[in-house]
């Protein structure tokens, strides 16, 4: 029996689509292989542990042998005395982060892009990047020193007429929320501005030249050219920020708060930490809390993406 190649020698025999794709992009697949293995081993396989949220997990019995509790862990989580305050604080501090802490890198990138001296621009970028590489423990220790009863910032505020006190021990809203948000802005504004500065650098210079010829000043060019050009990046980053809002900097909260500020500083992560790893270790409860937060975060991500698509015709997916 003759083959198609013998009957029609002038026609090219096409391979199966996936074989053709692998033949062309085999090197790229090999480069991606370590990343795929990493995600499978450290992200997808551990997802089996979600079953712990519905069990009375025991080291001895293991995941398959532990007693099945159904939704009992979630009921225990929701019925805790501090759950509602922790949920409220989480929403409020997340709102602070997706507004003020999100806007700060965008504004910083726009300001840096307007600096005429390239050397001065690099100095400003370096100075603003540096706090991101400082350990959270060091940052929180500095905050405790400066905001303590005899701290430098406290003395400055006293000179301005405010009461001398340990500001981190003040449980009146929104003092702790503002302090935490300012620390997050100081740490993350420089690092968060990198992607916006790169996007601004990629804008076609002819647009600015045409605007200058038409008589537009610097800030008009920023508003009419620069910002619209980076808007898709801003929308994408905002959508991701909303999805990650519940997983905010709980490590810094854990280092900054104290029993006197639990009412205003306790978030879901720290609340779960105290319940699950206090006098007794309860991995099932912590897993239930993590699953609850993941569901909320996924819902927020989908809602934010949908609203962005309807409002600006831009979306992440």
N, C-alpha and C positions, 0 to 999 in steps of 0.2 A: 504494500500500500504506500503510495507516494505521499510525502508530506507537503504542507502548504508552501514551504520554502522551495521545494523542487518544482512545484507547478507554477508558482509565481515568484521567481527568483528576484524580480525587481521590487517586490514589496517587503517591507521590514516587519518581522514578526515581533509583536508587542508582548512584553512580559506582563505578568499579573501586576496590577497597580501597586500593591505594597512591595513587591519585589523590585519593581522599577524605582520606587521611591527609596528603598534601602540601598539600591545600587548607586544612586546619585548622592544620597545624604548619609551614607554609612558612617563617615567620620564624625558627623554631628551626633548621631545616635550613640556612638562610643563615648563621646565627650559628655553626653547627658546621662550615661549609665551610672556613674558614681552618685550623681544627684538623685536619680530615681531610687537607687538602693538606699540612700540616706533617708529619704522620705518614707519609703516602705518600712524600713526597720524601726525608725524612731518616731514616726507619726501615725502610720496606718495600722501596723501590728499592735501598738499599745492601745488603740481604740477599743480593743476587746475588753479592756478594763472598765469600760462604761457600765458593764453588768454589775460592778461593785456598787453602783448607786442604788441598786434594787435588792441588795443582799446585806446580810450581817456578816461582812467579810472577816475571815479568820485565816491567819497564816497557816494554821494546822490543816484546816479543811481545804484551803485553796479556793480558786475562783469557781470551780465546778462543784465543789462539795459544800460551800457555805450556804447557810440557811437563806431561803428566798423570802424577802420582806415586802416586795411590791413597792408601793409608794410611801412606805413608812418613814424612810429617811427624808423624803421631801417634806412630809408633814412635820417631822421633828425640826427640820430646818426652818420652815415657815412659821412655826409656832414659838420660836425663840423670842425672848423679850426684846432683844436688840435687833431683830431682823428688819422690821419696818424702818427704824432710824437708819440702819446700815444701807437699806435700799434707797431711802431718801437721799442720804449723803452721796451714794454712788451716782445717782442721777444728777445731783447738783454739781458735783465735782467733774463729772463727765461733760456737763454743759459748759462749765468753765473751760475745760480743755479743748472742746471742739469749737469754741468761739475765740477767746483771747489767746490761748496757746496755739491755736491753728493760724490765726491771723498774723501773729508776730513774725513767723518766718517769711510770709509773703511780703509784708511791709519791709522787712530787713532786706530781702532780695531786690525789691524795687529801689530802695534807697542806695544800696551798694552799686546797683547798675547805673546810677546817676553820678557816681563819683568820677571826676574827670581824670584824676591821677591814678594810673594803674598800680603804682607802688603803694599808694595809700589804700586803694581798694583791697589789695592783697593783705595788707596789715590788718585792716578791719575784719576781713573774713577769717584770718588766722585767730584773732583775739576772740571773735564770737564762736568759733568752732571749739576752742580749748575747753570750755566747761563741760562739753559732752563727754570728754575722756576722763573726767574726774570721777572717782568712785562715788557711788550713791552714799556710802557710809561716811566718806569724807565731807560730802556736801551737807548731809544732815547734821554732822557734828559741827560744822561751821555755822549752820543755821541756829543750832542750839546755843552756841557761844555768842553770836551776834544778837540774838533775840532774847537771851536770858535776862534775868533781873538787872544785871550789871553789864550787859552787852553793849557793844558799840552802837548798833542801830537803836537799841532801847534808849541810850543816852541822847542820841540825836533827836529821837521823837520826844523825849522829855524836854529838850531845849525848845522844841516847837510847841510846847504846852500840853502834851499828852501825859497820861499817868504812867509812872514808872512801874513796870510789872514784867513778869515772864510772859511774853506774848504767845508762846506756844502752849502755855497752860490756860489761856483764856478760852472759855467754852461759849463765848457769845458769838453767834453767827454775824457776819461771815468771815471773822478774823482768820480762823484756821484755813478756810477755803482760799482766801486771798493769798495768804502766805504760801500755801502749797502751790497755787497756780503760778505765782511769781517765781518760785524755785524751778518749776517745770519750764517756764518761759526762758529763764536764764540758762538752763541746761540744754534745752532743745532747739532754741530759735536759730542758732548758727548752723547746726547740723541739718535742721529741716529746710533751711534756705538753699542748700546746695543744689537740689533738683530744679528749683525755680531760677537760680542764677544761670544754670546750664541752659534752661529753656530760653531765657532772655538773650543769652549769648547767641542762640541759633536763629534769632529773628532777622529777617532780610533787612540789611541796612538801607536799601533803596526806599523802603517805606518811610523811614525817618527823614531821609534826604528830601523826599517829595513833600513831607509835612512841613519841613523847615522852609522850603520854597513857598509854600502856601501861607506862611506866617505863623505856624503853630509854635507855642513856647514849649519849654521842657516838660512841664507837668501836663500840658494838653497832650503831648505825644505819649506820655506814660499812660494816661487814661484812655486815649483813643487807639493806641497802637500796641504798646507793651502789654497792658493788662488783657485785652481781648486775645492776644496771641498766646498767652500762657493760661488762658481760662480753661482749656481742656485738661491741662495738668492739675490745675487747682481743683477742678471738679473731681477728678480721679482721686487725688489725695484726700479731699474732704470725705468722699464716700468711704474710703478705707479707714479714715479717722473715726467716722461714726461707728463703723463695724467693730473697731478696736476700743471704743470709748469705755466699755465696761472693764477692759483689761488695762486700766490706767496704771500710773506709777504707784502701785500698792506697796512696793518695797520702801519707798520714801515715806509713805504714810505710816507704815509699821515702825519705822525708825523715829518718826517725829511725834506720834501721838502718845498719850498717856491716859491712865484711867479717868482723870478729870475732864478729858476732851473726847471720851468715847462717843458722847451724844452727837457731836458734830464732825468727828474725824473718822469714825468707824465706817469702813466700806465693806462690801460683800466679801472681798478677799480676806481682809483682816478679821472680820467676824467669823468666817469659816475657819481661819487659822486658829483662833482662840478656842472655837468649839471642837475642832477635830484634833488639835495637837496640844490641848491643855493638860489637865491632870491625867486624862486617858487618851490614847490614840484611836481615832475613829476615821479610818480611810473611806468607809462607805459614805459618811456624811460629807466629807470633803469632795468626794467624787460627785455626789448629788448636787452640791453647790456649783461645782465646775460645769456640770451638764446644764444646769439651769442658766448659768451665765452665758454659756455657749449658744443656747437656744435664743436668748434675748439678743445677743450680739449678732447672730445670723439674721434674725428678724429685722433689727435696726439697719443692717447692711442692705437687705433687700428693699426695705421701705425707702431708705435714702437713695439708692440707685434708681428706684422707680420715680421718685419725686424729681430727681435731677434730670431724668430722661424727659419727663413731661414739661418741666419748667424751662430747660435750656437745650433740649435735644442732644444732650451729652450724657453719657453713662459709662460705667465701668464694664458692664456686661449686658 
